[in-house]
Amino acid sequence: MERNEFIKSAGVLFISSMIDLKTFGNTFSGNENTPRMPVLFVGHGNPMNALYDNPFTRSLHKLNKELPKPKAILVISAHWLTRGTFVLNSPYPKTIYDFGGFPPELSKIKYEAPGSQEFAKKTQEMVKSASVQLDHDWGFDHGAWTILHHLYPAADIPVYQLSIDYNKPVSYHYNLAKELSELRNKGVLIIGSGNIVHNLSMISWDDPNYKYDWCIEFDETVKKYLNAHQFDELVNYQKMGNAAKLSVPTNDHYLPMIYAIGLQQKGENISYTYEGIEMGSISMRCFRIG
């Protein structure tokens, strides 16, 4: 090959490589719009579900086949409660075993998905109504990894978390969720992970299949308001009477559902991916928006 031809060929190759690199960068960029991603609410229940093969965990595997592949996953878990709102900004988040009294096999599971610092910063920038801080120390708590272990077992999609400011009213979380909606158009799958009914003090240890009447009542009332898109009723759940008081003694597990409904867009339907009540006082209801 002549010198000039070599230089010309090399130049074309260099430019071509630059184009490829640019395309590669955009593929993983949070600036590129995508078809709108769904939103999930998962009633995660017992941490032991990470080890189980049961109808609930099989519903997560089924979702894996049905959902479009996201660029990243944002989890809003009942188990990251903070003063102030934080977003996890770690390249390699650790697996957190935030429980006790379970078999050692549970603590041997590691969920080693990469983090997403790009989307963490984008999430921080999107929220205008509150000061969102970057956190470098949190990891994947069991509200996140016990479900992702089944939903995305390959752990090949970047995952990050948003904390729940436990000092704020329910309306704060509902409105904050609305500010995150653009993430859905950037390829982010947002998952609220908690339980609609979560009363550990009333668990039926003797009969895991038992269901308290008040648990059934509140779970079905929530479903009715979800179907009717009457989200103000769910934000003001304290007005639902004694069933609400028993079902939501503390709202840490209820608030992830509030984030999910705050992300719904006009015209989107809610479909239930799993329904059930365990140990008397835990609703395992899960749903998908979009």
C-alpha positions in Angstrom: 0.0 0.0 0.0 1.3 3.5 -0.9 2.0 5.9 1.9 -0.8 8.3 0.9 -3.3 5.4 0.6 -2.2 4.2 4.1 -2.7 7.6 5.6 -6.1 7.9 3.9 -7.2 4.5 5.1 -5.9 5.1 8.6 -7.8 8.4 8.7 -11.0 6.7 7.6 -10.5 4.0 10.2 -9.9 6.6 12.9 -13.0 8.6 12.0 -15.0 5.4 11.8 -13.7 4.4 15.2 -14.7 7.8 16.6 -18.2 7.4 15.3 -18.4 3.9 16.8 -17.2 5.2 20.1 -19.8 8.0 20.0 -22.5 5.6 19.2 -21.3 3.3 22.0 -21.4 6.2 24.4 -24.9 7.2 23.4 -26.1 3.6 23.8 -25.4 3.9 27.5 -26.2 7.6 27.9 -28.9 8.9 30.1 -29.6 11.7 27.6 -31.1 9.5 24.8 -34.8 9.0 24.8 -36.3 5.5 24.7 -39.8 4.0 24.7 -41.3 4.7 28.1 -40.3 2.0 30.6 -43.0 0.4 32.9 -43.1 1.0 36.6 -43.3 -1.9 39.1 -44.5 -2.2 42.7 -43.3 -5.4 44.3 -44.5 -6.7 47.6 -41.3 -8.3 48.7 -42.3 -9.9 51.9 -40.1 -12.4 53.7 -36.3 -12.1 52.9 -36.3 -15.9 52.6 -38.1 -15.5 49.2 -34.6 -15.0 47.8 -34.0 -18.7 48.4 -37.5 -20.0 47.5 -39.1 -21.3 44.3 -42.7 -20.4 44.9 -45.5 -18.7 42.9 -44.3 -15.2 44.0 -40.7 -15.7 42.9 -41.9 -17.4 39.7 -43.9 -14.3 39.0 -40.7 -12.3 39.1 -39.0 -14.7 36.6 -42.1 -14.3 34.4 -41.7 -10.5 34.4 -38.1 -10.9 33.3 -39.4 -12.4 30.0 -42.1 -9.8 29.6 -40.3 -6.5 30.4 -38.2 -4.5 27.9 -34.6 -4.6 28.9 -33.8 -1.4 30.9 -30.6 0.7 30.7 -30.7 0.9 34.5 -32.9 0.0 37.4 -33.9 2.4 40.2 -35.2 0.8 43.4 -37.1 2.7 46.1 -37.0 0.3 49.0 -38.8 0.3 52.3 -35.4 -0.5 53.9 -33.5 2.6 53.1 -35.0 5.2 55.5 -33.2 8.5 55.9 -33.4 12.1 57.1 -33.3 13.9 53.8 -33.4 12.3 50.4 -30.4 10.5 49.0 -29.5 8.6 45.8 -26.9 5.9 45.7 -23.9 6.9 43.7 -21.6 3.9 43.9 -20.0 2.2 41.0 -20.1 -1.2 42.7 -22.7 -1.3 45.5 -22.4 -3.9 48.2 -25.0 -6.4 49.2 -26.5 -5.5 52.5 -27.8 -8.1 54.9 -30.1 -5.9 56.9 -31.9 -8.6 58.9 -31.2 -11.1 61.6 -32.3 -14.6 62.7 -32.3 -16.1 59.3 -30.4 -19.2 58.0 -26.8 -18.5 57.0 -27.6 -19.6 53.4 -29.4 -16.3 53.0 -26.4 -14.2 53.8 -24.3 -16.1 51.2 -26.3 -14.6 48.3 -24.5 -11.7 46.7 -26.1 -9.5 44.1 -23.2 -8.0 42.2 -24.8 -5.7 39.7 -22.9 -2.5 38.9 -24.2 0.8 40.1 -25.2 3.7 37.8 -23.4 6.9 38.8 -24.7 8.6 35.6 -28.3 8.0 36.3 -27.8 8.7 40.0 -26.6 12.2 39.1 -29.3 12.7 36.6 -31.9 11.7 39.3 -30.4 14.3 41.6 -30.6 16.9 39.0 -34.3 16.1 38.1 -35.6 16.8 41.5 -36.3 20.6 42.0 -38.6 20.5 45.0 -36.1 19.1 47.4 -32.4 18.8 47.9 -31.3 15.3 46.9 -27.8 14.3 48.1 -25.5 11.7 46.6 -24.7 8.8 48.9 -21.6 6.6 48.4 -21.9 4.2 51.4 -25.3 2.5 51.0 -25.6 -0.7 48.9 -28.4 -3.0 47.8 -30.7 -3.7 50.9 -32.8 -6.7 51.0 -35.8 -4.8 49.7 -33.8 -4.6 46.5 -31.6 -7.6 46.1 -34.0 -10.3 47.2 -36.4 -9.4 44.3 -33.7 -8.6 41.8 -32.1 -12.0 42.5 -35.2 -13.4 40.7 -36.2 -10.6 38.4 -32.7 -10.1 36.9 -30.6 -13.0 38.1 -27.7 -12.3 35.7 -27.1 -9.0 37.6 -26.0 -7.4 34.3 -28.1 -4.2 34.5 -26.9 -1.2 36.5 -28.9 -0.7 39.7 -29.1 2.2 42.1 -31.5 3.2 44.9 -33.4 6.3 46.1 -33.9 6.6 49.9 -37.1 7.4 51.6 -37.1 10.6 53.8 -39.1 9.2 56.7 -39.8 12.6 58.2 -41.8 13.8 55.3 -45.6 13.4 54.7 -47.0 11.0 52.2 -47.8 13.8 49.8 -44.1 14.7 49.6 -43.2 11.2 48.3 -46.1 11.2 45.8 -45.1 14.6 44.4 -41.4 13.7 44.4 -42.2 10.6 42.3 -43.7 12.9 39.6 -40.4 14.6 39.2 -38.7 11.3 38.4 -41.1 10.4 35.6 -38.7 11.5 32.9 -36.3 8.7 33.9 -38.8 6.3 32.4 -38.2 7.9 29.0 -34.5 7.4 29.4 -34.6 3.6 29.8 -34.8 3.4 33.6 -37.1 0.7 35.2 -38.3 2.1 38.5 -39.3 -0.4 41.2 -41.1 0.4 44.5 -40.3 -2.4 46.9 -42.4 -2.7 50.1 -45.8 -4.2 51.1 -49.2 -2.6 51.0 -50.1 -4.4 54.3 -47.1 -4.9 56.7 -47.8 -5.6 60.3 -45.1 -7.7 61.8 -46.6 -7.6 65.3 -49.7 -9.4 64.1 -48.0 -12.2 62.1 -49.7 -15.6 62.3 -46.8 -17.9 63.1 -49.0 -20.9 63.7 -50.9 -20.7 60.4 -49.1 -19.0 57.5 -52.2 -19.3 55.4 -54.4 -17.4 57.8 -55.7 -14.0 56.6 -57.0 -11.3 59.0 -60.3 -9.8 57.9 -58.8 -6.2 58.3 -55.8 -7.2 56.1 -58.1 -8.5 53.3 -60.3 -5.4 53.7 -57.5 -2.9 53.3 -55.7 -4.8 50.6 -58.9 -4.9 48.5 -59.7 -1.3 49.2 -56.3 -0.3 47.9 -56.9 -2.4 44.8 -60.2 -0.6 44.3 -58.6 2.8 44.4 -55.8 1.6 42.2 -58.2 0.4 39.6 -60.2 3.7 39.7 -57.0 5.8 39.7 -58.1 7.5 42.8 -54.7 8.1 44.1 -55.6 10.9 46.5 -57.4 8.3 48.6 -54.2 6.2 48.8 -52.1 9.3 49.7 -54.7 9.9 52.5 -54.9 6.3 53.6 -55.2 7.2 57.3 -58.8 8.2 56.6 -59.7 4.6 55.7 -60.4 3.6 59.3 -59.3 0.8 61.6 -58.3 -1.5 58.8 -55.7 1.1 57.7 -54.4 1.6 61.2 -53.8 -2.2 61.5 -52.5 -2.6 58.0 -50.1 0.3 58.0 -48.9 0.7 61.6 -45.8 2.4 60.1 -45.7 3.5 56.5 -42.2 2.5 55.6 -43.4 -0.4 53.5 -46.4 1.5 52.2 -44.5 4.5 50.7 -42.8 2.6 47.9 -46.3 2.0 46.5 -46.9 5.8 46.7 -43.8 6.3 44.5 -45.1 3.8 42.0 -48.5 5.5 41.6 -46.9 8.9 41.5 -45.1 7.8 38.3 -48.2 6.7 36.4 -48.8 8.7 33.3 -52.2 9.6 31.8 -53.9 6.6 30.1 -51.6 4.0 31.6 -53.3 0.9 33.1 -52.4 -1.0 36.2 -52.0 -4.8 35.9 -51.5 -7.2 38.8 -48.5 -9.5 38.5 -49.1 -11.2 41.9 -51.7 -11.2 44.6 -51.8 -12.9 48.0 -51.6 -12.5 51.7 -49.0 -14.4 53.8 -48.9 -15.1 57.5 -52.1 -13.2 58.2 -50.8 -9.6 58.0 -48.5 -9.3 54.9 -49.9 -8.4 51.5 -47.8 -9.7 48.7 -49.7 -7.7 46.0 -47.5 -6.7 43.1 -48.5 -4.6 40.1 -47.1 -3.1 36.9 -47.9 0.3 35.4 -47.4 0.6 31.6 
